[in-house]
Amino acid sequence: MTALSGISGHSLVVQLPRIRVKDTDKRRGRCINYRHVIEGLHRKPRAFLYCTWQQELLPNAQYREFWQHLKAEFDLDTAALLMVEALYIAATQDKEMALFRVP
């Protein structure tokens, strides 16, 4: 898999996988990493509700299932707050997989 690199001066800042769009109806693909936007979402968690790339923001199927569960159990504002908090913990403490690990 090829990657795209972002460089500032002589330092590598970010490296993202190159996305190939297979759907002929779409012109562009998206490579979204929640870690890149989590600080803003943490300040304004309701923004998660109206995010057009909400599903792409969630890192895997477990997080998508968790989001569905939160929406079923809580009002939308509370569900968004809890989801963003889970993503914030995953990003800032490098615990993405640990949040769903069963002891």
Sine and cosine of phi, psi and omega as CSV:
sin_phi,cos_phi,sin_psi,cos_psi,sin_omega,cos_omega
0.00,0.00,0.73,-0.69,0.03,-1.00
-1.00,0.05,0.35,-0.94,-0.03,-1.00
-0.74,-0.67,0.42,-0.91,0.11,-0.99
-0.97,-0.23,0.68,-0.73,-0.04,-1.00
-0.90,-0.43,0.65,-0.76,0.11,-0.99
-0.95,-0.32,0.82,-0.57,-0.09,-1.00
-0.84,-0.54,0.69,-0.72,0.10,-1.00
-0.86,-0.52,0.91,-0.41,-0.09,-1.00
0.92,0.39,-0.88,-0.47,0.04,-1.00
-0.93,-0.36,0.19,0.98,-0.06,-1.00
-0.95,-0.32,0.68,-0.73,0.12,-0.99
-0.97,0.25,0.86,-0.51,-0.07,-1.00
-0.99,-0.13,-0.68,0.73,-0.04,-1.00
-0.49,-0.87,0.52,-0.85,0.09,-1.00
-0.70,-0.71,0.84,-0.54,-0.06,-1.00
-0.85,-0.53,0.55,-0.83,0.05,-1.00
-0.93,0.36,0.57,-0.82,0.07,-1.00
-0.97,0.24,0.75,-0.66,-0.04,-1.00
-0.99,-0.17,0.78,-0.63,0.08,-1.00
-0.96,-0.29,0.83,-0.56,-0.01,-1.00
-1.00,0.05,0.86,-0.51,-0.01,-1.00
-0.99,-0.14,-0.38,0.93,0.00,-1.00
-0.98,0.20,0.86,-0.51,-0.05,-1.00
-0.94,0.34,-0.29,0.96,0.03,-1.00
-0.98,0.20,-0.32,0.95,-0.05,-1.00
-0.96,-0.28,0.65,-0.76,0.02,-1.00
-1.00,0.02,-0.54,0.84,-0.11,-0.99
-0.74,-0.67,0.54,-0.84,0.11,-0.99
-0.99,-0.16,0.18,-0.98,0.01,-1.00
-0.81,-0.59,0.65,-0.76,0.13,-0.99
-0.84,-0.54,0.99,-0.11,-0.10,-0.99
-0.92,-0.40,0.78,-0.63,0.06,-1.00
-0.89,-0.46,0.87,-0.48,-0.05,-1.00
-0.84,0.55,-0.45,0.90,0.00,-1.00
-0.89,0.46,-0.44,0.90,-0.02,-1.00
-0.97,0.24,-0.37,0.93,-0.07,-1.00
-0.85,-0.52,0.06,1.00,-0.15,-0.99
-0.91,0.41,-0.54,0.84,0.00,-1.00
-0.89,0.46,-0.71,0.71,0.03,-1.00
-0.91,0.42,-0.67,0.75,0.03,-1.00
-0.91,0.41,-0.58,0.81,0.00,-1.00
-0.91,0.42,-0.56,0.83,0.05,-1.00
-0.96,0.28,-0.55,0.83,-0.04,-1.00
-0.72,-0.70,0.97,0.22,-0.10,-1.00
-0.90,0.43,-0.41,0.91,0.02,-1.00
-0.91,0.41,-0.36,0.93,0.04,-1.00
-0.87,0.50,-0.45,0.89,0.04,-1.00
-0.88,0.48,-0.56,0.83,-0.01,-1.00
-0.89,0.47,-0.60,0.80,-0.13,-0.99
-0.96,-0.27,0.16,0.99,0.00,-1.00
-0.93,0.36,0.82,-0.57,-0.04,-1.00
-0.94,0.34,-0.35,0.94,0.01,-1.00
-0.92,-0.39,0.60,0.80,-0.05,-1.00
-0.82,0.58,-0.75,0.66,-0.05,-1.00
-0.92,0.40,-0.58,0.81,0.03,-1.00
-0.95,0.33,-0.40,0.92,-0.01,-1.00
-0.95,0.32,-0.54,0.84,-0.01,-1.00
-0.96,0.28,0.76,-0.65,-0.18,-0.98
-0.93,0.37,-0.46,0.89,-0.02,-1.00
-0.34,-0.94,-0.05,-1.00,-0.07,-1.00
-0.90,0.43,-0.55,0.83,0.02,-1.00
-0.89,0.45,-0.65,0.76,0.04,-1.00
-0.93,0.38,-0.62,0.79,0.04,-1.00
-0.91,0.42,-0.65,0.76,0.05,-1.00
-0.92,0.40,-0.66,0.75,0.05,-1.00
-0.88,0.48,-0.65,0.76,0.03,-1.00
-0.89,0.46,-0.68,0.73,0.04,-1.00
-0.88,0.47,-0.66,0.75,0.02,-1.00
-0.90,0.44,-0.70,0.71,0.01,-1.00
-0.87,0.49,-0.67,0.74,0.01,-1.00
-0.90,0.44,-0.55,0.84,-0.01,-1.00
-0.97,0.24,-0.51,0.86,-0.11,-0.99
-1.00,-0.08,-0.41,0.91,-0.11,-0.99
-0.78,-0.63,0.26,-0.97,0.15,-0.99
-0.92,0.38,0.35,-0.94,-0.14,-0.99
-0.87,0.50,-0.63,0.78,0.01,-1.00
-0.89,0.46,-0.71,0.71,0.02,-1.00
-0.92,0.39,-0.66,0.75,0.02,-1.00
-0.87,0.49,-0.70,0.72,0.02,-1.00
-0.90,0.44,-0.68,0.73,0.01,-1.00
-0.87,0.49,-0.71,0.71,0.00,-1.00
-0.92,0.39,-0.64,0.77,0.01,-1.00
-0.91,0.41,-0.71,0.71,0.01,-1.00
-0.90,0.43,-0.61,0.79,0.03,-1.00
-0.90,0.43,-0.65,0.76,0.06,-1.00
-0.89,0.46,-0.69,0.72,0.04,-1.00
-0.91,0.42,-0.61,0.79,0.01,-1.00
-0.90,0.43,-0.70,0.71,0.05,-1.00
-0.88,0.47,-0.71,0.71,0.00,-1.00
-0.86,0.51,-0.67,0.75,-0.06,-1.00
-0.97,0.23,-0.73,0.68,-0.13,-0.99
-0.98,0.18,-0.40,0.91,-0.01,-1.00
-0.93,-0.37,0.14,0.99,-0.01,-1.00
0.78,0.62,0.78,0.62,-0.06,-1.00
-0.85,-0.53,0.55,0.83,-0.08,-1.00
-0.82,0.58,-0.75,0.66,-0.04,-1.00
-0.99,0.11,-0.43,0.90,-0.04,-1.00
-0.92,0.38,-0.43,0.91,-0.02,-1.00
-0.90,0.44,-0.41,0.91,-0.04,-1.00
-0.89,-0.45,0.18,0.98,0.02,-1.00
-0.97,0.23,0.75,-0.66,0.02,-1.00
-1.00,-0.07,0.79,-0.62,-0.01,-1.00
-0.92,0.38,0.00,0.00,0.00,0.00
